[in-house]
Amino acid sequence: MNGDIKVAVIGTGFGQKVHIPGFQIHHRTKVQGVYHRDAAKAQAVAAEFNIPQAYSSLEELFNSPEIDGVSIATPPFLHAEMAQQAIAAGKHVLLEKPMTLNLSEATTLYHLAQDTGIVAAMDFEYRGVPTWMRLAELLDEGYVGQKRLVKIDWLMSSRANPDRGWNWYAQKDKGGGALGALGSHTFDYIAWLFGPVQRMLAQLHTSIGQRPDPNEGGRLKPVDADDTALLTLELADGTPCQVSLSSATYGGRGHWLEVYGDGGTLILGSSNQQDYVHGFRLLGAPAGETPVELEIPNRLAFPRSYPDGRLAPFLRTIDRWVQGIDSGVAIAPSFREGVYSQLLMDLTHASSEQQAWLDVPRLETVLG
């Protein structure tokens, strides 16, 4: 396929903020349709963004010859069924993270896409952020030498206020929680930057146990999804990796990744609490020297930036998806990477429940 790819966006939260603008900006994609279960809402979004077709029926959307691919930006508990239907209808799929609710659903989607020749992508957008891309290059070049420690802090205040409303995010069985929101990204970039994990120990915690439901007059409802995750990982090469994730930390330090080795240090971080992409700086130094900010080559820079930091890296996700559709072969981050992130999320829950170290199987073993 070398012409325009006609896309339908399913989901009007993150989909409306990032997916629709991204596909409308990209030179190879056209937003042909938008879906919401409420027909009036679908029509309102279609009118606002000048989208030709508003859908309130998934069956109608998936059966439309006008649609080449779908972008699914719904809550996680809807991902598996929607993606399955899209693949069965022959539509290419771009899926928001986390991939699904569990490993079984994720591997099912992976094999369906493989068997049908559907090109499927995951929106792990840190792979497209210039500072992160430069970090990957420096690691490949051996900047830090033999790794001694990887340390990740992602401490946000987005749900620190207990008055923030109860919704799907508060529910474990709907895919809510900090692990799904932050950990799914973290597990993907650990695999991308450092390779596989061989064993792990995890503790999940819910510090805000109830929230007001705005749909029921503010009645307090129980929260069973995690808002904090503490993990100790051992990478396949033996490097220890310490991870602290939270969405409930007032004044949290933001998002920081530190890599210490016998040859030097690399530190990537942002204190921005309002935007998960804007604000990253990369610092580094050879062993024994003080880290200084490193220049990011122009070849890695975004062609342009946008007020919402997520938009520019999302456009790079679209780039890879389109290249995959053109070639017929999915390009990372694909469903393969989604399965690995889901594997580590499932093992995090299991390790926390068992209070035990767990071995991580190889991805090839999981996929069969």
Secondary structure, DSSP 8 states (H G I E B T S, - for coil): --S-EEEEEE-SSHIIIIIHHHHHHSTTEEEEEEE-SSHHHHHHHHHHHT-SEEES-HHHHHH-TT-SEEEE-S-GGGHHHHHHHHHHTT-EEEE-SS--SSHHHHHHHHHHHHHHT--EEE--GGGG-HHHHHHHHHHHTTTT-SEEEEEEEEE--TT-STTS--SGGG-GGGT-SHIIIIIHHHHHHHHHHH--EEEEEEEEE-S--EEEEGGGTTEEEE--S-SEEEEEEEETTS-EEEEEEES--TT--EEEEEEEESSEEEEEEE--SS-SSTT-EEEEEETTS--EE----GGGS-SS--SSTTHHHHHHHHHHHHHHHHHTS--SSBHHHHHHHHHHHHHHHHHHHHTS-EE---HHHHH-
